[in-house]
Amino acid sequence: MRLSFKKLSIWIILLVIIILILLALTFSNQGFYDYYLHKNKLKELQTRIDSLRKVNDSLFIEIELLKKDSNKIEQVAREKYGLIKPGEKIYKIKITN
């Protein structure tokens, strides 16, 4: 059975339309490719948010300790700022190989 020229041209037109629709769905501003890019960006941002939340929580805990615990205040003053109590001496040990 042979297709007539008219039927063949209709099939070709339908195929072209379907291909154009698929291309539009894939590469348009809100197409599949854009969706894929946004989905990956969302994953990256969510990971960064989780990481920043952990840092934020640890900083909040440290702030609370600094507000309430005088030993923590002394530790930070000694380690971070190199402060000493009156009458104390600092001994630095130099290690050579």
GIGI-V73873 format. One record per run of one state. SS is the DSSP state (hx for helix, st for strand, lp for the rest). FROM is the first residue (numbers start at 1). TO is the last residue. If there is no record, write none. Layout:
ss->SS from->FROM to->TO
ss->SS from->FROM to->TO
This chain:
ss->lp from->1 to->4
ss->hx from->5 to->27
ss->lp from->28 to->31
ss->hx from->32 to->68
ss->lp from->69 to->69
ss->hx from->70 to->81
ss->lp from->82 to->97
